[in-house]
Amino acid sequence: MAGANLAINGGRPGAVGLSIGESRMDESIVATIVGSSALLIAAMMVVGHYRRERRRQRLIQHLDDACWWHSTRPWR
């Protein structure tokens, strides 16, 4: 295909520019970086959610261990 060898800047002889094939390669690299970043952010959010849930579960379990609420009321 003759059009595939044209440069992005109009195909002028001696012009510096990216060919269409290189542009597709750059797009795939950008897509890979964006996708990897999204997966990394999602993984960090999952870890944060897991840690919050474990902490909440521990706090709820420890509510029955001591009668701390009796000592914190000022009217008794």
PyMOL Python script that loads the backbone (N, CA, C, O; Angstrom):
from pymol import cmd

cmd.read_pdbstr("""\
ATOM      1  N   MET A   1       0.846  -1.169   0.000  1.00  0.00           N
ATOM      2  CA  MET A   1       0.000   0.000   0.000  1.00  0.00           C
ATOM      3  C   MET A   1       0.889   1.229   0.000  1.00  0.00           C
ATOM      4  O   MET A   1       1.746   1.386   0.870  1.00  0.00           O
ATOM      5  N   ALA A   2       0.684   2.089  -0.968  1.00  0.00           N
ATOM      6  CA  ALA A   2       1.545   3.259  -1.125  1.00  0.00           C
ATOM      7  C   ALA A   2       1.291   4.297  -0.042  1.00  0.00           C
ATOM      8  O   ALA A   2       2.220   5.001   0.354  1.00  0.00           O
ATOM      9  N   GLY A   3       0.070   4.410   0.445  1.00  0.00           N
ATOM     10  CA  GLY A   3      -0.267   5.416   1.450  1.00  0.00           C
ATOM     11  C   GLY A   3       0.332   5.119   2.811  1.00  0.00           C
ATOM     12  O   GLY A   3       0.455   6.019   3.642  1.00  0.00           O
ATOM     13  N   ALA A   4       0.703   3.881   3.050  1.00  0.00           N
ATOM     14  CA  ALA A   4       1.234   3.511   4.363  1.00  0.00           C
ATOM     15  C   ALA A   4       2.626   4.078   4.586  1.00  0.00           C
ATOM     16  O   ALA A   4       3.056   4.216   5.732  1.00  0.00           O
ATOM     17  N   ASN A   5       3.344   4.410   3.513  1.00  0.00           N
ATOM     18  CA  ASN A   5       4.697   4.930   3.660  1.00  0.00           C
ATOM     19  C   ASN A   5       4.750   6.449   3.760  1.00  0.00           C
ATOM     20  O   ASN A   5       5.827   7.011   3.957  1.00  0.00           O
ATOM     21  N   LEU A   6       3.630   7.114   3.632  1.00  0.00           N
ATOM     22  CA  LEU A   6       3.621   8.570   3.717  1.00  0.00           C
ATOM     23  C   LEU A   6       3.835   9.003   5.159  1.00  0.00           C
ATOM     24  O   LEU A   6       3.395   8.343   6.101  1.00  0.00           O
ATOM     25  N   ALA A   7       4.510  10.108   5.303  1.00  0.00           N
ATOM     26  CA  ALA A   7       4.718  10.664   6.642  1.00  0.00           C
ATOM     27  C   ALA A   7       3.468  11.415   7.075  1.00  0.00           C
ATOM     28  O   ALA A   7       2.654  11.805   6.238  1.00  0.00           O
ATOM     29  N   ILE A   8       3.316  11.616   8.367  1.00  0.00           N
ATOM     30  CA  ILE A   8       2.158  12.319   8.905  1.00  0.00           C
ATOM     31  C   ILE A   8       2.131  13.762   8.425  1.00  0.00           C
ATOM     32  O   ILE A   8       1.051  14.327   8.251  1.00  0.00           O
ATOM     33  N   ASN A   9       3.282  14.369   8.209  1.00  0.00           N
ATOM     34  CA  ASN A   9       3.339  15.786   7.832  1.00  0.00           C
ATOM     35  C   ASN A   9       3.066  16.024   6.346  1.00  0.00           C
ATOM     36  O   ASN A   9       3.411  17.091   5.839  1.00  0.00           O
ATOM     37  N   GLY A  10       2.476  15.100   5.649  1.00  0.00           N
ATOM     38  CA  GLY A  10       2.101  15.328   4.258  1.00  0.00           C
ATOM     39  C   GLY A  10       2.960  14.577   3.263  1.00  0.00           C
ATOM     40  O   GLY A  10       2.665  14.633   2.070  1.00  0.00           O
ATOM     41  N   GLY A  11       3.972  13.901   3.664  1.00  0.00           N
ATOM     42  CA  GLY A  11       4.787  13.109   2.774  1.00  0.00           C
ATOM     43  C   GLY A  11       5.766  13.900   1.951  1.00  0.00           C
ATOM     44  O   GLY A  11       6.156  13.450   0.874  1.00  0.00           O
ATOM     45  N   ARG A  12       6.181  15.067   2.414  1.00  0.00           N
ATOM     46  CA  ARG A  12       7.161  15.868   1.673  1.00  0.00           C
ATOM     47  C   ARG A  12       8.510  15.160   1.711  1.00  0.00           C
ATOM     48  O   ARG A  12       8.883  14.595   2.739  1.00  0.00           O
ATOM     49  N   PRO A  13       9.248  15.184   0.596  1.00  0.00           N
ATOM     50  CA  PRO A  13      10.557  14.531   0.582  1.00  0.00           C
ATOM     51  C   PRO A  13      11.518  15.207   1.556  1.00  0.00           C
ATOM     52  O   PRO A  13      11.615  16.434   1.595  1.00  0.00           O
ATOM     53  N   GLY A  14      12.208  14.415   2.320  1.00  0.00           N
ATOM     54  CA  GLY A  14      13.186  14.937   3.265  1.00  0.00           C
ATOM     55  C   GLY A  14      12.568  15.482   4.542  1.00  0.00           C
ATOM     56  O   GLY A  14      13.288  15.980   5.408  1.00  0.00           O
ATOM     57  N   ALA A  15      11.271  15.400   4.676  1.00  0.00           N
ATOM     58  CA  ALA A  15      10.620  15.918   5.882  1.00  0.00           C
ATOM     59  C   ALA A  15      10.782  14.916   7.021  1.00  0.00           C
ATOM     60  O   ALA A  15      10.797  13.702   6.815  1.00  0.00           O
ATOM     61  N   VAL A  16      10.900  15.451   8.198  1.00  0.00           N
ATOM     62  CA  VAL A  16      11.033  14.601   9.381  1.00  0.00           C
ATOM     63  C   VAL A  16       9.648  14.413   9.972  1.00  0.00           C
ATOM     64  O   VAL A  16       8.939  15.390  10.214  1.00  0.00           O
ATOM     65  N   GLY A  17       9.266  13.200  10.200  1.00  0.00           N
ATOM     66  CA  GLY A  17       7.958  12.923  10.799  1.00  0.00           C
ATOM     67  C   GLY A  17       7.813  11.437  11.047  1.00  0.00           C
ATOM     68  O   GLY A  17       8.639  10.631  10.617  1.00  0.00           O
ATOM     69  N   LEU A  18       6.768  11.096  11.735  1.00  0.00           N
ATOM     70  CA  LEU A  18       6.506   9.698  12.032  1.00  0.00           C
ATOM     71  C   LEU A  18       5.708   9.075  10.902  1.00  0.00           C
ATOM     72  O   LEU A  18       4.821   9.711  10.332  1.00  0.00           O
ATOM     73  N   SER A  19       6.020   7.844  10.583  1.00  0.00           N
ATOM     74  CA  SER A  19       5.200   7.147   9.607  1.00  0.00           C
ATOM     75  C   SER A  19       3.966   6.605  10.321  1.00  0.00           C
ATOM     76  O   SER A  19       3.899   6.609  11.550  1.00  0.00           O
ATOM     77  N   ILE A  20       3.011   6.146   9.557  1.00  0.00           N
ATOM     78  CA  ILE A  20       1.763   5.659  10.143  1.00  0.00           C
ATOM     79  C   ILE A  20       2.021   4.433  11.005  1.00  0.00           C
ATOM     80  O   ILE A  20       1.385   4.272  12.046  1.00  0.00           O
ATOM     81  N   GLY A  21       2.939   3.569  10.595  1.00  0.00           N
ATOM     82  CA  GLY A  21       3.263   2.387  11.388  1.00  0.00           C
ATOM     83  C   GLY A  21       3.848   2.748  12.740  1.00  0.00           C
ATOM     84  O   GLY A  21       3.525   2.119  13.748  1.00  0.00           O
ATOM     85  N   GLU A  22       4.711   3.760  12.767  1.00  0.00           N
ATOM     86  CA  GLU A  22       5.290   4.198  14.037  1.00  0.00           C
ATOM     87  C   GLU A  22       4.230   4.833  14.919  1.00  0.00           C
ATOM     88  O   GLU A  22       4.280   4.697  16.142  1.00  0.00           O
ATOM     89  N   SER A  23       3.282   5.518  14.323  1.00  0.00           N
ATOM     90  CA  SER A  23       2.207   6.144  15.087  1.00  0.00           C
ATOM     91  C   SER A  23       1.366   5.083  15.781  1.00  0.00           C
ATOM     92  O   SER A  23       0.982   5.255  16.938  1.00  0.00           O
ATOM     93  N   ARG A  24       1.081   4.002  15.095  1.00  0.00           N
ATOM     94  CA  ARG A  24       0.315   2.916  15.703  1.00  0.00           C
ATOM     95  C   ARG A  24       1.087   2.284  16.845  1.00  0.00           C
ATOM     96  O   ARG A  24       0.503   1.893  17.856  1.00  0.00           O
ATOM     97  N   MET A  25       2.391   2.185  16.688  1.00  0.00           N
ATOM     98  CA  MET A  25       3.225   1.632  17.749  1.00  0.00           C
ATOM     99  C   MET A  25       3.178   2.540  18.967  1.00  0.00           C
ATOM    100  O   MET A  25       3.067   2.064  20.096  1.00  0.00           O
ATOM    101  N   ASP A  26       3.263   3.851  18.740  1.00  0.00           N
ATOM    102  CA  ASP A  26       3.183   4.793  19.851  1.00  0.00           C
ATOM    103  C   ASP A  26       1.828   4.723  20.535  1.00  0.00           C
ATOM    104  O   ASP A  26       1.752   4.803  21.761  1.00  0.00           O
ATOM    105  N   GLU A  27       0.760   4.575  19.763  1.00  0.00           N
ATOM    106  CA  GLU A  27      -0.575   4.465  20.344  1.00  0.00           C
ATOM    107  C   GLU A  27      -0.698   3.214  21.197  1.00  0.00           C
ATOM    108  O   GLU A  27      -1.324   3.245  22.256  1.00  0.00           O
ATOM    109  N   SER A  28      -0.107   2.115  20.749  1.00  0.00           N
ATOM    110  CA  SER A  28      -0.200   0.883  21.531  1.00  0.00           C
ATOM    111  C   SER A  28       0.623   0.991  22.813  1.00  0.00           C
ATOM    112  O   SER A  28       0.240   0.440  23.845  1.00  0.00           O
ATOM    113  N   ILE A  29       1.746   1.694  22.751  1.00  0.00           N
ATOM    114  CA  ILE A  29       2.544   1.891  23.965  1.00  0.00           C
ATOM    115  C   ILE A  29       1.785   2.764  24.952  1.00  0.00           C
ATOM    116  O   ILE A  29       1.763   2.474  26.148  1.00  0.00           O
ATOM    117  N   VAL A  30       1.166   3.827  24.463  1.00  0.00           N
ATOM    118  CA  VAL A  30       0.378   4.705  25.334  1.00  0.00           C
ATOM    119  C   VAL A  30      -0.798   3.933  25.926  1.00  0.00           C
ATOM    120  O   VAL A  30      -1.095   4.073  27.113  1.00  0.00           O
ATOM    121  N   ALA A  31      -1.464   3.123  25.115  1.00  0.00           N
ATOM    122  CA  ALA A  31      -2.587   2.325  25.612  1.00  0.00           C
ATOM    123  C   ALA A  31      -2.123   1.332  26.669  1.00  0.00           C
ATOM    124  O   ALA A  31      -2.826   1.103  27.653  1.00  0.00           O
ATOM    125  N   THR A  32      -0.953   0.742  26.479  1.00  0.00           N
ATOM    126  CA  THR A  32      -0.411  -0.186  27.467  1.00  0.00           C
ATOM    127  C   THR A  32      -0.093   0.531  28.768  1.00  0.00           C
ATOM    128  O   THR A  32      -0.374   0.007  29.846  1.00  0.00           O
ATOM    129  N   ILE A  33       0.484   1.711  28.686  1.00  0.00           N
ATOM    130  CA  ILE A  33       0.818   2.475  29.892  1.00  0.00           C
ATOM    131  C   ILE A  33      -0.450   2.895  30.626  1.00  0.00           C
ATOM    132  O   ILE A  33      -0.524   2.787  31.850  1.00  0.00           O
ATOM    133  N   VAL A  34      -1.443   3.373  29.888  1.00  0.00           N
ATOM    134  CA  VAL A  34      -2.701   3.792  30.519  1.00  0.00           C
ATOM    135  C   VAL A  34      -3.399   2.597  31.160  1.00  0.00           C
ATOM    136  O   VAL A  34      -3.904   2.703  32.278  1.00  0.00           O
ATOM    137  N   GLY A  35      -3.434   1.475  30.475  1.00  0.00           N
ATOM    138  CA  GLY A  35      -4.060   0.272  31.024  1.00  0.00           C
ATOM    139  C   GLY A  35      -3.338  -0.241  32.254  1.00  0.00           C
ATOM    140  O   GLY A  35      -3.974  -0.643  33.228  1.00  0.00           O
ATOM    141  N   SER A  36      -2.017  -0.229  32.218  1.00  0.00           N
ATOM    142  CA  SER A  36      -1.234  -0.668  33.379  1.00  0.00           C
ATOM    143  C   SER A  36      -1.449   0.259  34.563  1.00  0.00           C
ATOM    144  O   SER A  36      -1.545  -0.196  35.703  1.00  0.00           O
ATOM    145  N   SER A  37      -1.525   1.551  34.297  1.00  0.00           N
ATOM    146  CA  SER A  37      -1.778   2.514  35.372  1.00  0.00           C
ATOM    147  C   SER A  37      -3.149   2.280  35.995  1.00  0.00           C
ATOM    148  O   SER A  37      -3.296   2.333  37.216  1.00  0.00           O
ATOM    149  N   ALA A  38      -4.143   2.024  35.167  1.00  0.00           N
ATOM    150  CA  ALA A  38      -5.489   1.761  35.683  1.00  0.00           C
ATOM    151  C   ALA A  38      -5.506   0.506  36.545  1.00  0.00           C
ATOM    152  O   ALA A  38      -6.142   0.483  37.598  1.00  0.00           O
ATOM    153  N   LEU A  39      -4.812  -0.535  36.104  1.00  0.00           N
ATOM    154  CA  LEU A  39      -4.756  -1.765  36.897  1.00  0.00           C
ATOM    155  C   LEU A  39      -4.013  -1.552  38.209  1.00  0.00           C
ATOM    156  O   LEU A  39      -4.405  -2.106  39.236  1.00  0.00           O
ATOM    157  N   LEU A  40      -2.956  -0.762  38.190  1.00  0.00           N
ATOM    158  CA  LEU A  40      -2.209  -0.470  39.409  1.00  0.00           C
ATOM    159  C   LEU A  40      -3.066   0.311  40.400  1.00  0.00           C
ATOM    160  O   LEU A  40      -3.064   0.011  41.594  1.00  0.00           O
ATOM    161  N   ILE A  41      -3.787   1.296  39.919  1.00  0.00           N
ATOM    162  CA  ILE A  41      -4.668   2.081  40.794  1.00  0.00           C
ATOM    163  C   ILE A  41      -5.772   1.197  41.359  1.00  0.00           C
ATOM    164  O   ILE A  41      -6.100   1.300  42.541  1.00  0.00           O
ATOM    165  N   ALA A  42      -6.350   0.329  40.532  1.00  0.00           N
ATOM    166  CA  ALA A  42      -7.398  -0.576  41.010  1.00  0.00           C
ATOM    167  C   ALA A  42      -6.852  -1.531  42.067  1.00  0.00           C
ATOM    168  O   ALA A  42      -7.531  -1.805  43.056  1.00  0.00           O
ATOM    169  N   ALA A  43      -5.642  -2.038  41.874  1.00  0.00           N
ATOM    170  CA  ALA A  43      -5.041  -2.938  42.863  1.00  0.00           C
ATOM    171  C   ALA A  43      -4.803  -2.217  44.183  1.00  0.00           C
ATOM    172  O   ALA A  43      -5.027  -2.789  45.250  1.00  0.00           O
ATOM    173  N   MET A  44      -4.351  -0.962  44.121  1.00  0.00           N
ATOM    174  CA  MET A  44      -4.141  -0.202  45.358  1.00  0.00           C
ATOM    175  C   MET A  44      -5.468   0.055  46.067  1.00  0.00           C
ATOM    176  O   MET A  44      -5.527   0.035  47.296  1.00  0.00           O
ATOM    177  N   MET A  45      -6.530   0.294  45.305  1.00  0.00           N
ATOM    178  CA  MET A  45      -7.835   0.504  45.919  1.00  0.00           C
ATOM    179  C   MET A  45      -8.352  -0.772  46.573  1.00  0.00           C
ATOM    180  O   MET A  45      -8.968  -0.711  47.637  1.00  0.00           O
ATOM    181  N   VAL A  46      -8.114  -1.916  45.958  1.00  0.00           N
ATOM    182  CA  VAL A  46      -8.536  -3.195  46.536  1.00  0.00           C
ATOM    183  C   VAL A  46      -7.788  -3.457  47.838  1.00  0.00           C
ATOM    184  O   VAL A  46      -8.388  -3.896  48.819  1.00  0.00           O
ATOM    185  N   VAL A  47      -6.493  -3.193  47.855  1.00  0.00           N
ATOM    186  CA  VAL A  47      -5.701  -3.389  49.075  1.00  0.00           C
ATOM    187  C   VAL A  47      -6.186  -2.455  50.178  1.00  0.00           C
ATOM    188  O   VAL A  47      -6.309  -2.874  51.329  1.00  0.00           O
ATOM    189  N   GLY A  48      -6.460  -1.208  49.847  1.00  0.00           N
ATOM    190  CA  GLY A  48      -6.968  -0.258  50.832  1.00  0.00           C
ATOM    191  C   GLY A  48      -8.313  -0.683  51.385  1.00  0.00           C
ATOM    192  O   GLY A  48      -8.557  -0.565  52.585  1.00  0.00           O
ATOM    193  N   HIS A  49      -9.182  -1.173  50.527  1.00  0.00           N
ATOM    194  CA  HIS A  49     -10.495  -1.647  50.976  1.00  0.00           C
ATOM    195  C   HIS A  49     -10.346  -2.846  51.910  1.00  0.00           C
ATOM    196  O   HIS A  49     -11.008  -2.917  52.946  1.00  0.00           O
ATOM    197  N   TYR A  50      -9.481  -3.782  51.544  1.00  0.00           N
ATOM    198  CA  TYR A  50      -9.248  -4.959  52.378  1.00  0.00           C
ATOM    199  C   TYR A  50      -8.727  -4.557  53.754  1.00  0.00           C
ATOM    200  O   TYR A  50      -9.192  -5.074  54.770  1.00  0.00           O
ATOM    201  N   ARG A  51      -7.767  -3.638  53.792  1.00  0.00           N
ATOM    202  CA  ARG A  51      -7.199  -3.209  55.072  1.00  0.00           C
ATOM    203  C   ARG A  51      -8.236  -2.496  55.930  1.00  0.00           C
ATOM    204  O   ARG A  51      -8.283  -2.701  57.142  1.00  0.00           O
ATOM    205  N   ARG A  52      -9.071  -1.655  55.307  1.00  0.00           N
ATOM    206  CA  ARG A  52     -10.126  -0.966  56.065  1.00  0.00           C
ATOM    207  C   ARG A  52     -11.134  -1.951  56.637  1.00  0.00           C
ATOM    208  O   ARG A  52     -11.562  -1.812  57.783  1.00  0.00           O
ATOM    209  N   GLU A  53     -11.514  -2.947  55.841  1.00  0.00           N
ATOM    210  CA  GLU A  53     -12.484  -3.932  56.320  1.00  0.00           C
ATOM    211  C   GLU A  53     -11.910  -4.776  57.455  1.00  0.00           C
ATOM    212  O   GLU A  53     -12.613  -5.081  58.419  1.00  0.00           O
ATOM    213  N   ARG A  54     -10.647  -5.150  57.346  1.00  0.00           N
ATOM    214  CA  ARG A  54     -10.019  -5.924  58.431  1.00  0.00           C
ATOM    215  C   ARG A  54      -9.946  -5.096  59.708  1.00  0.00           C
ATOM    216  O   ARG A  54     -10.203  -5.607  60.798  1.00  0.00           O
ATOM    217  N   ARG A  55      -9.596  -3.821  59.576  1.00  0.00           N
ATOM    218  CA  ARG A  55      -9.523  -2.936  60.752  1.00  0.00           C
ATOM    219  C   ARG A  55     -10.903  -2.753  61.374  1.00  0.00           C
ATOM    220  O   ARG A  55     -11.038  -2.785  62.597  1.00  0.00           O
ATOM    221  N   ARG A  56     -11.917  -2.565  60.553  1.00  0.00           N
ATOM    222  CA  ARG A  56     -13.283  -2.409  61.051  1.00  0.00           C
ATOM    223  C   ARG A  56     -13.745  -3.668  61.771  1.00  0.00           C
ATOM    224  O   ARG A  56     -14.389  -3.591  62.817  1.00  0.00           O
ATOM    225  N   GLN A  57     -13.415  -4.826  61.209  1.00  0.00           N
ATOM    226  CA  GLN A  57     -13.802  -6.088  61.830  1.00  0.00           C
ATOM    227  C   GLN A  57     -13.121  -6.263  63.186  1.00  0.00           C
ATOM    228  O   GLN A  57     -13.751  -6.718  64.141  1.00  0.00           O
ATOM    229  N   ARG A  58     -11.834  -5.902  63.276  1.00  0.00           N
ATOM    230  CA  ARG A  58     -11.120  -5.983  64.553  1.00  0.00           C
ATOM    231  C   ARG A  58     -11.717  -5.045  65.591  1.00  0.00           C
ATOM    232  O   ARG A  58     -11.884  -5.421  66.751  1.00  0.00           O
ATOM    233  N   LEU A  59     -12.038  -3.825  65.175  1.00  0.00           N
ATOM    234  CA  LEU A  59     -12.624  -2.861  66.103  1.00  0.00           C
ATOM    235  C   LEU A  59     -13.981  -3.338  66.611  1.00  0.00           C
ATOM    236  O   LEU A  59     -14.288  -3.182  67.793  1.00  0.00           O
ATOM    237  N   ILE A  60     -14.782  -3.908  65.746  1.00  0.00           N
ATOM    238  CA  ILE A  60     -16.089  -4.414  66.167  1.00  0.00           C
ATOM    239  C   ILE A  60     -15.924  -5.577  67.133  1.00  0.00           C
ATOM    240  O   ILE A  60     -16.686  -5.680  68.095  1.00  0.00           O
ATOM    241  N   GLN A  61     -14.961  -6.448  66.909  1.00  0.00           N
ATOM    242  CA  GLN A  61     -14.732  -7.574  67.817  1.00  0.00           C
ATOM    243  C   GLN A  61     -14.273  -7.101  69.183  1.00  0.00           C
ATOM    244  O   GLN A  61     -14.621  -7.705  70.197  1.00  0.00           O
ATOM    245  N   HIS A  62     -13.492  -6.023  69.222  1.00  0.00           N
ATOM    246  CA  HIS A  62     -12.967  -5.537  70.495  1.00  0.00           C
ATOM    247  C   HIS A  62     -13.966  -4.690  71.266  1.00  0.00           C
ATOM    248  O   HIS A  62     -13.694  -4.328  72.411  1.00  0.00           O
ATOM    249  N   LEU A  63     -15.094  -4.367  70.692  1.00  0.00           N
ATOM    250  CA  LEU A  63     -16.096  -3.602  71.426  1.00  0.00           C
ATOM    251  C   LEU A  63     -16.649  -4.397  72.607  1.00  0.00           C
ATOM    252  O   LEU A  63     -17.009  -3.815  73.630  1.00  0.00           O
ATOM    253  N   ASP A  64     -16.717  -5.705  72.474  1.00  0.00           N
ATOM    254  CA  ASP A  64     -17.245  -6.541  73.550  1.00  0.00           C
ATOM    255  C   ASP A  64     -16.194  -6.906  74.592  1.00  0.00           C
ATOM    256  O   ASP A  64     -16.543  -7.470  75.629  1.00  0.00           O
ATOM    257  N   ASP A  65     -14.936  -6.608  74.355  1.00  0.00           N
ATOM    258  CA  ASP A  65     -13.874  -7.009  75.274  1.00  0.00           C
ATOM    259  C   ASP A  65     -13.867  -6.198  76.559  1.00  0.00           C
ATOM    260  O   ASP A  65     -13.569  -6.746  77.621  1.00  0.00           O
ATOM    261  N   ALA A  66     -14.176  -4.940  76.501  1.00  0.00           N
ATOM    262  CA  ALA A  66     -14.090  -4.089  77.688  1.00  0.00           C
ATOM    263  C   ALA A  66     -15.329  -3.209  77.771  1.00  0.00           C
ATOM    264  O   ALA A  66     -15.990  -2.937  76.769  1.00  0.00           O
ATOM    265  N   CYS A  67     -15.620  -2.780  78.963  1.00  0.00           N
ATOM    266  CA  CYS A  67     -16.766  -1.896  79.183  1.00  0.00           C
ATOM    267  C   CYS A  67     -16.282  -0.458  79.205  1.00  0.00           C
ATOM    268  O   CYS A  67     -16.499   0.244  80.193  1.00  0.00           O
ATOM    269  N   TRP A  68     -15.650  -0.012  78.170  1.00  0.00           N
ATOM    270  CA  TRP A  68     -15.081   1.325  78.118  1.00  0.00           C
ATOM    271  C   TRP A  68     -16.157   2.391  78.086  1.00  0.00           C
ATOM    272  O   TRP A  68     -15.903   3.530  78.477  1.00  0.00           O
ATOM    273  N   TRP A  69     -17.364   2.046  77.625  1.00  0.00           N
ATOM    274  CA  TRP A  69     -18.399   3.060  77.512  1.00  0.00           C
ATOM    275  C   TRP A  69     -18.926   3.510  78.873  1.00  0.00           C
ATOM    276  O   TRP A  69     -19.481   4.603  78.985  1.00  0.00           O
ATOM    277  N   HIS A  70     -18.760   2.665  79.934  1.00  0.00           N
ATOM    278  CA  HIS A  70     -19.198   3.064  81.272  1.00  0.00           C
ATOM    279  C   HIS A  70     -18.284   4.134  81.855  1.00  0.00           C
ATOM    280  O   HIS A  70     -18.747   5.012  82.584  1.00  0.00           O
ATOM    281  N   SER A  71     -17.019   4.073  81.549  1.00  0.00           N
ATOM    282  CA  SER A  71     -16.088   5.044  82.121  1.00  0.00           C
ATOM    283  C   SER A  71     -16.047   6.358  81.343  1.00  0.00           C
ATOM    284  O   SER A  71     -15.479   7.336  81.828  1.00  0.00           O
ATOM    285  N   THR A  72     -16.625   6.399  80.172  1.00  0.00           N
ATOM    286  CA  THR A  72     -16.560   7.627  79.380  1.00  0.00           C
ATOM    287  C   THR A  72     -17.785   8.520  79.560  1.00  0.00           C
ATOM    288  O   THR A  72     -17.791   9.651  79.074  1.00  0.00           O
ATOM    289  N   ARG A  73     -18.816   8.039  80.243  1.00  0.00           N
ATOM    290  CA  ARG A  73     -20.012   8.862  80.441  1.00  0.00           C
ATOM    291  C   ARG A  73     -19.796   9.816  81.609  1.00  0.00           C
ATOM    292  O   ARG A  73     -19.466   9.363  82.705  1.00  0.00           O
ATOM    293  N   PRO A  74     -19.968  11.108  81.414  1.00  0.00           N
ATOM    294  CA  PRO A  74     -19.711  12.061  82.504  1.00  0.00           C
ATOM    295  C   PRO A  74     -20.833  12.099  83.536  1.00  0.00           C
ATOM    296  O   PRO A  74     -20.603  12.576  84.647  1.00  0.00           O
ATOM    297  N   TRP A  75     -22.023  11.625  83.224  1.00  0.00           N
ATOM    298  CA  TRP A  75     -23.142  11.742  84.156  1.00  0.00           C
ATOM    299  C   TRP A  75     -23.221  10.602  85.151  1.00  0.00           C
ATOM    300  O   TRP A  75     -24.140  10.595  85.969  1.00  0.00           O
ATOM    301  N   ARG A  76     -22.326   9.652  85.131  1.00  0.00           N
ATOM    302  CA  ARG A  76     -22.342   8.561  86.108  1.00  0.00           C
ATOM    303  C   ARG A  76     -21.355   8.780  87.195  1.00  0.00           C
ATOM    304  O   ARG A  76     -21.240   7.954  88.101  1.00  0.00           O
TER     305      ARG A  76
END
""", "prot")
cmd.dss("prot")
cmd.show_as("cartoon", "prot")
cmd.util.cbc("prot")
cmd.orient("prot")
